Amino acid sequence: TIDADLANIYRLTLSANVTSITFSNVAAGTNFDLHITQTGSFTITGWDAAIKWLGGAAPVIDTTANSITVINFVSSNGADVIGIAATQSAT
């Protein structure tokens, strides 16, 4: 669970598959980033139901070791959260 009231940047190193990411304390005007660093072949399969993904679907996290995915989450009303993702592949 990510407490959106505690910080603007959260870091997650994937060293196992993640089946649930949820949010708490999302207020109107909330804006935060989740930086996901991949250690190799792990996935995220469960996202908070409040997320409305840009493009309509949750991003596929790059499974290449050392790749980084950054997701920006924004909520204008404190209920719905827009998620926008970008990935930097490992070189």
N, C-alpha and C positions, 0 to 999 in steps of 0.2 A: 504494500500500500504506500502510495506517495502522498504525503501530507503537503498539499499545495501552499499551505500557509507558512512553511518553514524556510523555503529558499526559492531562488529563481532558476538554479541549475542543479540537476540531479544526475548522478553517474551510476551506471549499471555495467558491470563486467559480466558477460555471459560465460559462465563456466559450467552451466547445466541448463537444461530446457526449463523455460518459465511457462507455467500454465495460467497465471493470473497476474495482471497488473491493474490495480484499482486506485482511485483517487479519493482523498478526503479533504474537507475544508476548501473546496473550490468556491470562490466568491466571484461576483460580477467584476470584471476587469482583471481577472487572474491571467498571468502570462508566465509560463515556465518552460524550460527545456529539459529533455531527457537525453543524455549522451550515452549511447550503448556501444561498448567495445566488445568485439567478438574474440573469443579465444579459440574457437573452431567448431563448426558444425552444430551449433546450438540454436534453438528457435524460441520464439515467443508466440504462444497460441491463444492466450486469453487476454483480451483488452477490456477495460472498463466500458460498460454499455453506453455511457454518456458521450463517448467519443464519436464525432462525426468526421470521418476521414476525408481529406481533400482527395478527390478522384473516386470516392465512394467505397474504398476498401482499405483495410489495414495494410501497412507496408510489409513487404517481405524483407526480413532482416538478412543482410548478406551473411552467409555462413563461412566466409573466408576468414581465417585467423588474422587478427589485427585490423580488420575493417572496422569502421566507426559509422554508426547511424545516429543522426541527431534528429530528434522530433521536437518541434515547437508545439505547445498546447496553449490555446487561448480560449477564454470563456467571457463572453460579453454579458451573459445573464446569470452566471453561477450554476446553471443546470447543464446546458449543452457545452461540450468542449470540442473545439476544432483542432484536429491533429494534422500537421504538415511535416513530412519526413524527407530527409536527404541523406544519401550514403556516400562516404568516402571509402572506396575499395582499397584494400591493402596493395602495396606495390612491391 
